[in-house]
Amino acid sequence: MARPRNEHPTPAELELLQLLWDHGPLTVRQVMDRINDDRAYTSVMSLMNVMAEKGMLQREPEGRAYRYRPVVQKGDTVGQMLGDLLSRAFDGSAKQLMVHLLDAAQPGEDELAEIRRAIQSYEGAATGEANPTRQANETPPAGGDTETAI
């Protein structure tokens, strides 16, 4: 029986997708070498097989093992998750999302400057002047001051 497909990856699935997006196709053993917890090999293998059944991963035989590669793209997955969060938690308000994001991330001055540049670039793209800057793969650093206006 086919497993029901969740709209978004679970936290455990997202962790494995991050590894595969960052490192390319991996075997279960290679994934085990990169995760930092005490999960059993068979647990990780089962999760990756479920992800393959859901269509998130493709597996290709390699000797006696399988090599798994992501079928879903990082930008698409993050975009869908963010779009869902935006509509469900913030009633579609990008401003409310941004304010909460800045409060939670507390970016430093350097990152705030990058955010300002990204907004300016986005504004330019809306008027046909430039392309928006997209840095979906970056993770905001912890700490910093959110008192500075954008």
N, C-alpha and C positions, 0 to 999 in steps of 0.2 A: 504494500500500500504506500502510495506517495505521501511524503510528509507535507503538511500545510506550509506554504511559503509565507513567512512573516514579512511585513512591509519593510522592516529595517533589520540589520544584523543585531543579534544579542551582544552584550558586552564581551563575552568570550569569543564569539565569532569575529567581532570587530578587532579584537586583539590579534587574532590569527591573520585576518586580512591585512592589518598594518604590517605585520612581518613579511607577508608575501608581496605587498606593494613595495616595501622598502628593499627587499632582498631578491625578489624574483622567485621563480618556481623552486620549491623545496620539498624534500621528503619529510615524513613524520619525524624521523631521527634528527634531521637538520632543524626542524622547528623546536624539538625538545631541547636541543643544544642552545637555543636562543631565548627560550622563555625562562623567566626567573621565578619558578614556583615548583611545588612538589607534585604536580599532576602526574598520573601514571601514563606511560606510553600508550596503553590501550584507550585511555580516556581521550587523549589528543587525537589518536587515530579515529576513534568513533565520531568525535566532533567534526573532523575533516571529512569523513565519509558522509555525514549528515549534510554538511555544507555543499558537498558535491551533488547530493540528491536534490537539494534546494536550488541548484543551479548557480551557486556562488563561486564554486571552484570546479576546475576540470582536472581530472587525474589521468596521468599517462603512465603506463607500466615502465619501470626501470629496474631490470633484474628481478629480484623477488619483492621489490617494494614499488611504491607509486610515487611519482613526483606530482605535486599539486601546484596549480597556478590559478590566480584569481580570474574569474570571468567578469566580475563586476569591476568597474573602474572607480578609483578613489574619488575623483571629482564628482562623478554621478552619485555615488553613495553618500558622500558628505553633503552634497547639494540637496538630495532628497530628505536627508535627516534634518538639515537646517530649515528647509522649506516647511517640513512638518512641524518643527518646533515653533517657527515663526507664526504659522497659522493657528496652531493649537494653544500655545502659551501666551502669545503676544497679539492675538487678533489681527495679524498681518502688519503690525506696526514695526518697521525697521528701526525707528527711533527708540522705542521701548526695548527692543532686543539689544541694540547697541549700548544703551545706558546700563542694562543689566550685565552685559558682557564686560564692559569696562569696570564696573564695580567688582565683578567676580575675578577678573584677570589682573586688575590693578597694574596696567602696563607702565613701564618707566618712560622717561622722556624720549629716549631713542625710538622706542616702539610707537609712542604717540606721534612722533614726527613722521614715521612710516605710514601710520594710519591717516594722518592729514594728507600726505602725498597721494595715497591710494584714493581718498575721497576726491581730491582735486583732479586726479586723472579720470576718475569715474564721471565727475561733472563735465570734464572736457569731452569725454566720449559721448555724453548725452547731447552735447551741442555740436558734435562732429569734429572736435579738435584733436582728440587723442584716443588711444585705446585704454580701457580700464586695466589697472594693475591688479592681478589676482595672485595671491600667495596662499592658496588653500592648504599647502603642505606644511606651513609654519605653525608652530605651537607657541602661544604667548608665554613669556617667562613669568614666573611667580614673583610677586612683590612689586613694588613701585608705587607711584602716586597718581591717583585719578583726579586730583583737584584741577589739573590743567585742562582748559577748555579745548575742544577739538577745533 
